[in-house]
Amino acid sequence: EVIVNFEDLKKIIHLAQSQNIQKSAAELNITSGALSKTLKKIEANLNTALFTRSGRNIQLNQQGKKFLGYASQL
């Protein structure tokens, strides 16, 4: 069973919209390291990557789009 808390979901939704860890972290008043850790924790819980990373860029992948659809309904 996968357990993800609501605050973490909000962070991932924000990140999906901005596609920028530093920008999202600043707007959420947390460090980029904390946001990155939250993302890794959720991806580990789901056993799948939600974003494709290339350098400093991050982009929602197919699994991430599915997850976002579910998360947005909550």
Secondary structure, 3 states (H helix, E strand, C coil): CCCCCHHHHHHHHHHHHHCCHHHHHHHCCCCHHHHHHHHHHHHHHHCCCCEEEECCEEEECHHHHHHHHHHHHC
